[in-house]
Amino acid sequence: MMIVFFLLAVAVAYLTPNPKGGFDVTKRKLWFWIFAALTPVVAFIINYYQSQDIQVVAHKNKFLMHSGIAAGLTFVLFIIIGIIVSKAAPRTKLGSWF
């Protein structure tokens, strides 16, 4: 899931046109943060609906707890990868993320 949203963030960054005589950083940053926020939310929602088949309450609680932890980690990992990509290509459209 994270890979899909990260690739969407990269695609939006490259598809956002530069205005005449300028460099539109705000739209690229906004879309990066929108996708960064959507990644853990969508991942947790998918895991929540998958947990409906678990009959044992203790197992379901553990599954949802670990799904929440995984969602938080995907958010952090999304940002770390974004920083690495942004710093690795500072003169490209991706360099405007951070």
N, C-alpha and C positions, 0 to 999 in steps of 0.2 A: 504494500500500500504506500509506504513511504517513498519508494522508488518512483511510483507513478506520479505522486504529487510533486516530487522534486523535479521530475522531467517536465511536468506541466509548468512549474515555476520557471524553468530554464526556457521553455518554449515561449511563454508569455514575455519574458525579459527580452528575447530576441525579436518577438513580433511587435513590441511596443515601439512605435516610430519616434525618432528624434524630431522635436519641433524645429522649425527654421531657425538656424543660428543658436540653438540651445541643446541642452542635454537633459532629457526628462528622467530624473532620478526618482521622483516621488511615486510614480505609477509602478515602477519596477520594485521599489521597496515595499509598497503597499501589497502588491500581489504576492511577493515572497512571504510576507507575514501572514497573509490570508491563507496561503497553502500550508504554512508552518502550523497554523492553528487548526486547520481542518484535518490534518494528518492524524493526530491522536484522537480527535473526536470521532471521525469516521471509523478508525480502527477499533475504538472501544464499542461503538454502536454495533459493528459487525460481530464482535465477540460477545456482546450482550445477547444478541438474538441467537447466537450459536449456543449460549449457555442454557437456553430454555429447555433443551433436551436432557440436561443433567438432572437426575431425579434425587440424588443425595444432596441434602442442603449444605452439608459441610464441604463437599466437593465443589458445589456451585459457588459457595462463598470464596473458596480458595482460587477458583478459576477467575472469578471477577476481580479479586484482589490483585492477582498477577496480571490480569488484563489492564488494570489501572496503572500498575507499575510500568508495564510495557508501553502504554500510551504516553506516559511521562518521558520515558527514555527515548521514544521515537521523536518527541518534540525536541529534546536536547540534542539528539543525533542529527536531526534535520538542520538545526541552527549551526552545529559544529561543521557539518559538511558544507553548508552555505558559506560560512566564514572562510573555510579552506579554498573553496572554488572562487570566492570573491577576491581573496588575496592572491591566488595563483594567476588570475587573469585581470589585473587591475585596469587595463585600458580597454576592456571590452564592456559590453552591456551588463554582463554579470558582475563586473567589478563595482557596480553602483549599489549592490545590495547592502554592503557595510562600509 
